[in-house]
């Protein structure tokens, strides 16, 4: 039922156009409403803190000259309290200095305007990348990934930016390796989401892409050192250690996380067991990429597996990172129609929809019940997204092991 409903979206150009126009209009309305809400009430209202608030604080601290303090959780909490004018939800800062550099210009805009510019630009970039990857399947993929895009808009997160970058990598991997390498290098802003794409490039021996990405990372690291001083790297590494402690203690919103670690930990598995479960998930994700490269039906399908696997490797992955999975689904769809039965395709669509929508629905429920972050431990909010993605990975592995072709056969059958 789900398969036929979603695939019927592609029935005619007119139907596809209607779906795209409706969804893009809804996203634009959501962006405008959020912008006006932040203009009127700021980033702190109703006991909730918007993620973009942390982005704007960091951008301002760059020009104050104490950026390294944002990497100390206790100091950054004081900055958030000062900006909010009272108690606020804690949002630790663990992004690499390259992301700080990207945020720096936003300090010259009021918070609401900075949010609008950042979110509007990254939304447009993501939609263009997804359209280029999906082609005629754009409307169908847009329906599936809509909840994840809505989450990114609602909290002002960078999932649309990373999704656009992964899209650029996939678009240019075959014919413009240097451009793909530039996009892969910029993914240093969230390096744990670039591991799968990097593994694909290494497995397929795309050395121009790998070398270009490495050059971008080195050059941007030197620029950050010049801009912020060498102590910024010590501060960043310290924040990562503190974040690991936070994760082990379950102090993040685990129900919104989509990793195997979060799913297992919230299900009652001890932190050590959840960690090894995450390691197993990461290993299977990398194995799926290698298997898709060696035996997948096409290079496009292998890239799709890599994009989907991007959010499965690190224990720290949130629902706002799921636009990347939209890029992966767009790449998988042409081969998925022949590899998978309608029931199997429906299961994959449904699982991705569940992972995309679960955090959004739970957040809406908790907001309606006026539940603050300090009270979350008393509410039963399992991390369903992680289990859904585990099932997606298992299905992709089954398809590859059952139906895929050896590399030599695939290369001879693909058009030049």
Order of alpha helices (4+ residues) and beta strands (2+ residues): alpha-alpha-beta-beta-alpha-alpha-alpha-alpha-alpha-alpha-alpha-alpha-alpha-alpha-alpha-alpha-alpha-alpha-alpha-alpha-alpha
